[in-house]
Amino acid sequence: MKWYNDMSEQEKRSFQKVIAVCVVGAILILIVPMVFHTIF
């Protein structure tokens, strides 16, 4: 994780945003079909 520690604060923040978007996207992809199966 040395490359992470070498990042500036702004880079860390944008990196965390990218990670958060990926996580939210993955959760949506997993949950949406389950919700549709439950409703229909």
ZIQUIZI-V285135 format. One line per field, one symbol per residue. ss: DSSP state (h for helix, s for strand, l for the rest). A space follows every 50 residues. Layout:
ss=???
//
This chain:
ss=lhhhhlllhhhhhhhhhhhhhhhhhhhhhhhhhhhhhhhl
//
